[in-house]
């Protein structure tokens, strides 16, 4: 029974790894070198005269990580802001605060628990991330997840069977 549980867990992790890799490949296809959506918009607006190099650099890694982990940040923040009492905004207007001060004096302090929860939820997997830097950033930069993967690839391959 115990062995079946571990086999099921490894299979599920392997499926998650495949889905995550598939999502990253989709992101590469959407934003490829010359005919990606962002390059087409920039060229049509006349902002750039030639396509930008959007893959295999540090900015591609940052955009890929934000694209992948943004939902993990938004969900806890939404949970806290959903319970937010809108009467507090009206009270701040009655007390003479403008929108800018209302945000920084009322909304932001009450959403700090959601920001902290989302930050912790995102920080832990991003530190160990190795797929996005490998696929989007090339092999010229070092990230913690890539270092761990490169140091012990045979150990990881023994544990995860596809």
Secondary structure, DSSP 8 states (H G I E B T S, - for coil): -HHHHHHHHHHHHHHHHHHHHHHHHHHHHHT-TTT-HHHHHHHHHTS-SS----SSSHHHHHHHHHHHHHHHHHHHHHHHHHT--THHHHHHHHTT--HHHHIIIIIHHHHHHHHHHHHHHHHHHHHT--HHHHHHSTTSS--HHHHHHHHSHHHHHHH---
